[in-house]
Amino acid sequence: MLATSIAQAQETKIPEPVTLKPINVTATRSEKQAGEIPNAITYHERGKQQDYQPGATLDEFVRGTPGVFIQNQFNFAQDLRISIRGFGARSPFGVRGIHMRVDGIPQTLPDGQTQLDSIDPSLIESMDILRGPSASLYGNASGGLINMTTRGAPNEKIVFTPRQVFGQYGFFKSELFAGGQQKNFDYTLFGSHMQQRGWRAHSNVQNFFSQAKMNFKTSNNSDLMVIFRKFYSPESRDPGGLTRDQVRSNPQQAAPRNLQFNAGEEVSQEQVAIRYRKRPAANKELTFTAHFLHRDFQNRLPFTGGGQVQFDRWVGGLAIQFVHNHTLFNRPNRLLLGVDYGIQNDDRQRFNNDFGIRGVQTLNQTEQVQSVGPFFRNEWKVLNKLDLVVGGRWDWLRYHVKDTFMADGNQSGNRTLSQASGTVGLVYHLNENQQIYTNVASVFEAPTTTELLNNPTGTGGFNPNLDPQTSLSKELGFRGHSAGFQYEATVFHIHSRNEITRFELSSSPGRAFFRNTGQSRRIGVETQLATPEWKGLRGEVSYTYSNFEFEKFIVNGSNLKGNAFPGIPTHRWEGLLRYAHPTGLFSQFHVQRVGSFFVDDSNTASNNAYNLGQVLLGWEKKNNWITGSLFVGINNLFNEQYNANTRINAAFGRYFEPGAPINVFGGLSIRITPF
């Protein structure tokens, strides 16, 4: 989706030219028009295509985005696997290598990991996706950026919007949104409950989510935002990966060991955040942000030794940012300065998993990560048609583990990492509607605490052989719009050292360990085209080419130079066709083709190519103060037999998690404006 809306020309004998509403994004930490940013960036805004989705996972919002590949929509114990230009592909659960923010509040922890379970897709209003390194602004684990804004308050005094969705395999989701405005205050309240039995055995899930967001206009030049979020999942079972033979014989089955050990997790999380903005002058803005998070987590893995994990996590963060718009050598210039501070404290314990029953304790330690990152960014219009962007950041991370178990010796220790990141970019405006842009950027990715502490030696403490990954990215792109058509094409090259990859051991199947490769390179092409709206009909098509391979990588005496990255298809196509009728009828057809890709570093096992389709039909009707809508959808329209997730380098060939066959969902929502 390349633009928020297309303005309709007035009906005359000679059609007037279609004009496009400018897109303003905040991916660069201050509001900026997308055409002024020297990066590939995609903007999505909530529309009927999101309102008529099940509201289960974030991939419903990002469909059609080139360069972004998502797996694992059905295993809620492992969460979505999101990859942007290969960053994040190694993740066994949650998100790695990609920085994520909601309402300006970091969801990525100081150690670089992000859990997506506490973000409800039905609450998202808009999303900026920066498809490339952004470490000069966000630091560690910023190979890409997903910046989300939750739904704002409606203009009315109060609005209620209940929504109910049903689907096959026991899917049931209830939502309630409420909000309004009064003088210098606005608010939104949201709550949801989701549950499903799942198509595969042992894939039950149930969760509850709530958010309250309040905005206060404290003066003519200042405002305050306060957010509270609560997520609770009492049940999320993990059906596990299957071998190819198991998939062929019965794709609905759970992995036998996952049943035997009752694999799954329970999560409870709370987050509070506050943001204060002040504009001391028309050209200056100062922002102060503070946030606090608590997460209580327990899981059961499909093996005995240390197979049950429990941790109590506390996270805090502060950020100060100053933006100054002025002139430099009589040319417009924007300077952004700031510093981020984060602290993460995990009280982690491990126990034996005696076939689903908690056994003896095998680990007890406290892990702490602190991060500090001062940064700057300068955006200067050198010439009328040329913009220059320069940015830099220095990050300092300190890991500390205190071992209180001691049965296997004292594994306490410290580790300090520091890294400078920078970027230089240019935007050349061919005309008002077309730009050529280029940038060079560095990015680093420190191992997360989970990756450092999953020590292949079987002891506590840190894995001393795992180092940060560093990359240098070069990008060249063209984008624009003409006669209502919107288009973009981007080519990039990324060279990485110490690429962090995932593997498993036969002694602990299902538990991920990590190692560094020597060197790797990524070459990619991303293209997208969107048509103008014609009588309510419009379409989009995108294509992504990913040629990612290892340049230096030796494992157990085998030279893997020239092997392709596992988990990333070389070719991927997506198409969207939407139709909206003045009577309130809406329809959408989405199709994607995912090419084959390898699932192990040695390139001996692969995942077959597959084609997926979805069709949506909806109808909306307004009557005075009530607006109602009904919708129905079909997933996996072609009834494809495919794998919705792949477990990279899994032990015993358990690479595959099959996706559900053709299935139907539907729902209704009502918007009530009593005043």
SULPEHU-V500916 format. One record per residue. N is the residue number from 1. RES is the residue in three letters. PHI is phi as a letter, one per 30 degrees, with the letter a starting at -180 (NA if undefined). OMEGA is omega as a letter, one per 20 degrees, with the letter a starting at -180 (* if undefined). Layout:
((N RES PHI OMEGA) (N RES PHI OMEGA))
//
This chain:
((1 MET NA a) (2 LEU c r) (3 ALA a a) (4 THR d a) (5 SER a r) (6 ILE b a) (7 ALA d a) (8 GLN d r) (9 ALA d r) (10 GLN d a) (11 GLU d r) (12 THR b r) (13 LYS d r) (14 ILE c a) (15 PRO e r) (16 GLU d a) (17 PRO d r) (18 VAL d r) (19 THR c a) (20 LEU c r) (21 LYS d a) (22 PRO d r) (23 ILE c r) (24 ASN c a) (25 VAL b r) (26 THR b a) (27 ALA d a) (28 THR c r) (29 ARG i r) (30 SER b a) (31 GLU d a) (32 LYS a r) (33 GLN d a) (34 ALA e a) (35 GLY d r) (36 GLU c a) (37 ILE c a) (38 PRO d a) (39 ASN b r) (40 ALA d a) (41 ILE b r) (42 THR b a) (43 TYR c r) (44 HIS b r) (45 GLU b a) (46 ARG e r) (47 GLY b a) (48 LYS d a) (49 GLN d r) (50 GLN d a) (51 ASP d a) (52 TYR c r) (53 GLN c r) (54 PRO d a) (55 GLY i a) (56 ALA c a) (57 THR b a) (58 LEU d a) (59 ASP d r) (60 GLU d a) (61 PHE c a) (62 VAL c a) (63 ARG e a) (64 GLY j a) (65 THR d r) (66 PRO d r) (67 GLY i a) (68 VAL c a) (69 PHE b a) (70 ILE b r) (71 GLN b r) (72 ASN i r) (73 GLN d a) (74 PHE c r) (75 ASN c a) (76 PHE d r) (77 ALA d r) (78 GLN c r) (79 ASP i r) (80 LEU d r) (81 ARG c a) (82 ILE c r) (83 SER b r) (84 ILE c a) (85 ARG h r) (86 GLY j r) (87 PHE d a) (88 GLY j a) (89 ALA d a) (90 ARG d a) (91 SER d r) (92 PRO d r) (93 PHE a a) (94 GLY i a) (95 VAL c r) (96 ARG b r) (97 GLY i a) (98 ILE b r) (99 HIS d a) (100 MET b r) (101 ARG b r) (102 VAL b a) (103 ASP h r) (104 GLY i a) (105 ILE c a) (106 PRO d r) (107 GLN c r) (108 THR d a) (109 LEU d r) (110 PRO e a) (111 ASP d r) (112 GLY j r) (113 GLN c a) (114 THR b r) (115 GLN c a) (116 LEU c a) (117 ASP d a) (118 SER c r) (119 ILE b a) (120 ASP d a) (121 PRO d a) (122 SER d a) (123 LEU c a) (124 ILE d r) (125 GLU c a) (126 SER a a) (127 MET b r) (128 ASP c r) (129 ILE c r) (130 LEU c a) (131 ARG c r) (132 GLY l a) (133 PRO e r) (134 SER b a) (135 ALA d r) (136 SER d r) (137 LEU c a) (138 TYR c r) (139 GLY i a) (140 ASN e r) (141 ALA i r) (142 SER b r) (143 GLY d r) (144 GLY a a) (145 LEU b r) (146 ILE b a) (147 ASN c a) (148 MET c r) (149 THR b r) (150 THR d a) (151 ARG e a) (152 GLY d a) (153 ALA d r) (154 PRO d a) (155 ASN d a) (156 GLU d r) (157 LYS d r) (158 ILE a r) (159 VAL b r) (160 PHE c r) (161 THR b r) (162 PRO d a) (163 ARG b a) (164 GLN b a) (165 VAL b r) (166 PHE b r) (167 GLY a r) (168 GLN d r) (169 TYR i r) (170 GLY i a) (171 PHE d a) (172 PHE a r) (173 LYS b r) (174 SER c a) (175 GLU b r) (176 LEU b r) (177 PHE c r) (178 ALA b r) (179 GLY a r) (180 GLY l a) (181 GLN b r) (182 GLN b r) (183 LYS h a) (184 ASN c a) (185 PHE b r) (186 ASP b a) (187 TYR a r) (188 THR b r) (189 LEU b a) (190 PHE b r) (191 GLY b r) (192 SER b r) (193 HIS b a) (194 MET b r) (195 GLN b r) (196 GLN a r) (197 ARG d a) (198 GLY j r) (199 TRP d r) (200 ARG d r) (201 ALA d r) (202 HIS h r) (203 SER b r) (204 ASN d r) (205 VAL b r) (206 GLN b r) (207 ASN a r) (208 PHE b r) (209 PHE b r) (210 SER b r) (211 GLN b r) (212 ALA b r) (213 LYS b a) (214 MET b r) (215 ASN b r) (216 PHE b r) (217 LYS d a) (218 THR d r) (219 SER a r) (220 ASN d a) (221 ASN b r) (222 SER a r) (223 ASP b a) (224 LEU b r) (225 MET c r) (226 VAL b a) (227 ILE b r) (228 PHE b r) (229 ARG b r) (230 LYS b r) (231 PHE b r) (232 TYR b r) (233 SER b a) (234 PRO d a) (235 GLU a r) (236 SER a a) (237 ARG c a) (238 ASP c r) (239 PRO d r) (240 GLY i r) (241 GLY c a) (242 LEU c r) (243 THR d r) (244 ARG d r) (245 ASP d r) (246 GLN d r) (247 VAL d a) (248 ARG d a) (249 SER d a) (250 ASN a a) (251 PRO d a) (252 GLN d a) (253 GLN d r) (254 ALA d r) (255 ALA e a) (256 PRO e a) (257 ARG d r) (258 ASN d r) (259 LEU d a) (260 GLN d a) (261 PHE c r) (262 ASN h a) (263 ALA d r) (264 GLY l a) (265 GLU a r) (266 GLU b a) (267 VAL b r) (268 SER b a) (269 GLN b r) (270 GLU b r) (271 GLN b r) (272 VAL b a) (273 ALA b r) (274 ILE b r) (275 ARG b r) (276 TYR c r) (277 ARG b r) (278 LYS b r) (279 ARG c a) (280 PRO d r) (281 ALA b a) (282 ALA d a) (283 ASN c a) (284 LYS b r) (285 GLU b r) (286 LEU c a) (287 THR b r) (288 PHE b a) (289 THR b r) (290 ALA b r) (291 HIS b a) (292 PHE b a) (293 LEU b r) (294 HIS b a) (295 ARG b r) (296 ASP c a) (297 PHE b r) (298 GLN b r) (299 ASN b r) (300 ARG b a) (301 LEU c a) (302 PRO d r) (303 PHE a a) (304 THR d a) (305 GLY d a) (306 GLY i a) (307 GLY d r) (308 GLN c a) (309 VAL c r) (310 GLN b r) (311 PHE b r) (312 ASP c a) (313 ARG c r) (314 TRP b a) (315 VAL b r) (316 GLY b r) (317 GLY a r) (318 LEU b r) (319 ALA b r) (320 ILE b a) (321 GLN b r) (322 PHE b r) (323 VAL b a) (324 HIS b r) (325 ASN c a) (326 HIS a r) (327 THR c r) (328 LEU b a) (329 PHE h r) (330 ASN i r) (331 ARG b r) (332 PRO e a) (333 ASN b r) (334 ARG b r) (335 LEU c r) (336 LEU b r) (337 LEU b r) (338 GLY a r) (339 VAL b r) (340 ASP c r) (341 TYR b r) (342 GLY b r) (343 ILE b a) (344 GLN b a) (345 ASN b a) (346 ASP c r) (347 ASP c a) (348 ARG c r) (349 GLN b r) (350 ARG b r) (351 PHE b r) (352 ASN d r) (353 ASN c a) (354 ASP d r) (355 PHE h r) (356 GLY j r) (357 ILE c a) (358 ARG d a) (359 GLY c a) (360 VAL d a) (361 GLN d r) (362 THR b a) (363 LEU a r) (364 ASN a a) (365 GLN a r) (366 THR c a) (367 GLU c a) (368 GLN b r) (369 VAL b r) (370 GLN c r) (371 SER b r) (372 VAL b a) (373 GLY b r) (374 PRO d a) (375 PHE b r) (376 PHE b r) (377 ARG a r) (378 ASN b a) (379 GLU c a) (380 TRP b r) (381 LYS d a) (382 VAL d r) (383 LEU b r) (384 ASN e a) (385 LYS c a) (386 LEU b r) (387 ASP c r) (388 LEU c r) (389 VAL b r) (390 VAL b r) (391 GLY b r) (392 GLY a a) (393 ARG a r) (394 TRP b a) (395 ASP c r) (396 TRP b r) (397 LEU b r) (398 ARG b r) (399 TYR c r) (400 HIS b r) (401 VAL b r) (402 LYS c a) (403 ASP d r) (404 THR c a) (405 PHE d r) (406 MET i a) (407 ALA d r) (408 ASP c a) (409 GLY j a) (410 ASN d a) (411 GLN c r) (412 SER d r) (413 GLY a r) (414 ASN b r) (415 ARG a a) (416 THR b r) (417 LEU b r) (418 SER b a) (419 GLN a r) (420 ALA c r) (421 SER b a) (422 GLY b r) (423 THR a r) (424 VAL b a) (425 GLY b r) (426 LEU b r) (427 VAL b r) (428 TYR c a) (429 HIS d r) (430 LEU d r) (431 ASN a a) (432 GLU d a) (433 ASN c a) (434 GLN b r) (435 GLN b r) (436 ILE c a) (437 TYR b r) (438 THR a r) (439 ASN a r) (440 VAL b a) (441 ALA b r) (442 SER c r) (443 VAL b r) (444 PHE b a) (445 GLU b r) (446 ALA d r) (447 PRO d r) (448 THR d r) (449 THR d r) (450 THR d a) (451 GLU d r) (452 LEU d a) (453 LEU c r) (454 ASN d a) (455 ASN d a) (456 PRO e r) (457 THR d r) (458 GLY i r) (459 THR c r) (460 GLY d a) (461 GLY i a) (462 PHE c r) (463 ASN d a) (464 PRO d a) (465 ASN c a) (466 LEU c a) (467 ASP c r) (468 PRO d r) (469 GLN c r) (470 THR b a) (471 SER b r) (472 LEU b a) (473 SER c r) (474 LYS b a) (475 GLU b r) (476 LEU b a) (477 GLY b r) (478 PHE b r) (479 ARG b r) (480 GLY l r) (481 HIS b a) (482 SER a r) (483 ALA h r) (484 GLY i r) (485 PHE d r) (486 GLN b a) (487 TYR a r) (488 GLU a r) (489 ALA b a) (490 THR b r) (491 VAL b a) (492 PHE b r) (493 HIS b r) (494 ILE b r) (495 HIS c a) (496 SER b r) (497 ARG c r) (498 ASN h r) (499 GLU e a) (500 ILE d a) (501 THR b a) (502 ARG c r) (503 PHE a r) (504 GLU b r) (505 LEU c a) (506 SER d r) (507 SER d a) (508 SER b a) (509 PRO d a) (510 GLY j r) (511 ARG c a) (512 ALA c r) (513 PHE c a) (514 PHE b r) (515 ARG b r) (516 ASN c r) (517 THR d r) (518 GLY d r) (519 GLN b r) (520 SER a r) (521 ARG b a) (522 ARG b r) (523 ILE b a) (524 GLY b r) (525 VAL b r) (526 GLU b a) (527 THR b r) (528 GLN a r) (529 LEU b r) (530 ALA b a) (531 THR d r) (532 PRO d r) (533 GLU d r) (534 TRP b a) (535 LYS h r) (536 GLY i a) (537 LEU c r) (538 ARG a a) (539 GLY b r) (540 GLU b r) (541 VAL b r) (542 SER b r) (543 TYR b r) (544 THR b r) (545 TYR c a) (546 SER b r) (547 ASN c a) (548 PHE c a) (549 GLU b r) (550 PHE d r) (551 GLU c r) (552 LYS a a) (553 PHE a r) (554 ILE c a) (555 VAL b r) (556 ASN h r) (557 GLY i r) (558 SER c r) (559 ASN c a) (560 LEU c r) (561 LYS e a) (562 GLY i r) (563 ASN d r) (564 ALA d r) (565 PHE e r) (566 PRO d r) (567 GLY i a) (568 ILE b r) (569 PRO d r) (570 THR d a) (571 HIS b r) (572 ARG b r) (573 TRP b r) (574 GLU b r) (575 GLY b r) (576 LEU b r) (577 LEU b a) (578 ARG b r) (579 TYR b r) (580 ALA b a) (581 HIS c a) (582 PRO e r) (583 THR d a) (584 GLY j r) (585 LEU d r) (586 PHE b r) (587 SER b r) (588 GLN b r) (589 PHE b r) (590 HIS b r) (591 VAL b r) (592 GLN b r) (593 ARG c r) (594 VAL c a) (595 GLY d r) (596 SER d r) (597 PHE a r) (598 PHE d a) (599 VAL c r) (600 ASP b a) (601 ASP d a) (602 SER d r) (603 ASN h r) (604 THR c r) (605 ALA b a) (606 SER b r) (607 ASN c a) (608 ASN d r) (609 ALA d r) (610 TYR a r) (611 ASN b r) (612 LEU b r) (613 GLY b r) (614 GLN b r) (615 VAL b r) (616 LEU b r) (617 LEU b a) (618 GLY b r) (619 TRP b a) (620 GLU b a) (621 LYS b a) (622 LYS c r) (623 ASN b a) (624 ASN h a) (625 TRP c r) (626 ILE b r) (627 THR b a) (628 GLY c r) (629 SER b r) (630 LEU b r) (631 PHE a r) (632 VAL b a) (633 GLY b r) (634 ILE b r) (635 ASN c a) (636 ASN h a) (637 LEU e a) (638 PHE c r) (639 ASN h a) (640 GLU d r) (641 GLN c a) (642 TYR b r) (643 ASN c a) (644 ALA d r) (645 ASN a r) (646 THR b r) (647 ARG c a) (648 ILE d r) (649 ASN h a) (650 ALA d r) (651 ALA d r) (652 PHE i r) (653 GLY i a) (654 ARG d a) (655 TYR d b) (656 PHE c r) (657 GLU b a) (658 PRO d r) (659 GLY c a) (660 ALA d r) (661 PRO d a) (662 ILE e a) (663 ASN a a) (664 VAL c r) (665 PHE b r) (666 GLY a a) (667 GLY a r) (668 LEU b r) (669 SER b a) (670 ILE b r) (671 ARG c a) (672 ILE c r) (673 THR b a) (674 PRO d a) (675 PHE b *))
//
